[in-house]
Amino acid sequence: MKIFVTRKIPAPGIELLKKEGTVDINPHNRVLTKEEIIKGIKGKDGLLCLLTDPIDKVVINAEPQLKMIASYAVGYDNIDVAAATKLGIPVSNTPGVLTETTAELAWALLFAVARRIVEGDTFTRKGTFKGWEPLLMLGQDVTKKTLGVIGTGRIGTAFALKSKGFLMNILYTDEQRNEHLEKELGATKVPLSKLLKESDFISIHVPLTKATHHLIDEKELRLMKKTAVLINTARGPIINEKALVKALREQWIFGAGLDVYEREPEISKELVRLQNVILQPHTGSATIETRTKMALMATENIIIGLKGGVPPNCVNKEVFLRKSTR
């Protein structure tokens, strides 16, 4: 089997692929253009891509030999799954493995914003700290506050469960009832508007869809408390970034912690200049253990798919029930 990998991934994954066939890896430490991806998959059976890669209909149709697409990520909104399905090409992702890791980062951002950790670190390094002051770097308490969780899938549920030690009141919004959270935490399912109005901390854990694009806009931001903290480790376009800049600048809310951005990797210059927001470079799953597990999961998916089997994490299993239109 011949496989194209759009970016260098942890070595165990590459080693596993090389045992099965020929591997061609993008030599550049950057996101490839669509044209470069098309060139890379020429004569290849499989494509292992990242969530930053534009795998649209044009790319998928460019190589008749392509038989499998494996995404090194949980999300796959960058892939035209419908186009792949039409051609009988399985598409896989890496769910579950990064659940706890991403939930942990959301908590890291929550505490960092609430207690102004980054701002305090910069203040101290500059030599501005002259001693304890009654009003210096005042933040927000976390214990016994109300936590709002938008989306209680794998990551949202893991995030909420980690609140147990802080004796928090949990509100959540989701299409389905989460009985596990209700049993474990006494969580209450509420409409989004109620969650925004009553929560002290709000964390987003929904996938990016047409329905969730700009789910948090000016109207929603104005519903939040002035002391509220907003966290997003899901997808950037779920928040209207311009509205968020306005909310932070005019202090409608206390602060925000972001790991994703609306036009990633581009970030609003206005957002960068603000002190009441913490900006992370999309590192939700960035631990040695998790990224290695993701590499192995993605490579196992692509190997099984290219051998004619059903990849364990196939997102379009219907391709095995229908013939390709290619």
Secondary structure, DSSP 8 states (H G I E B T S, - for coil): -EEEESS---HHHHHHHHHHSEEEE--SSS---HHHHHHHTTT-SEEEE-TTS-B-HHHHHH-TT--EEEESSS--TTB-HHHHHHTT--EE---STTHHHHHHHHHHHHHHHHTTHHHHHHHHHTT---S--TTTT-----TT-EEEEE--SHHHHHHHHTTGGGT-EEEEE-SS--HHHHHHH--EE--HHHHHHH-SEEEE-----TTTTTSB-HHHHHHS-TT-EEEE-S-GGGB-HHHHHHHHHTTSSSEEEES--TBTTB--HHHHH-SSEEE--S-TT-SHHHHHHHHHHHHHHHHHHHTTS--TTBS-GGGGSS----
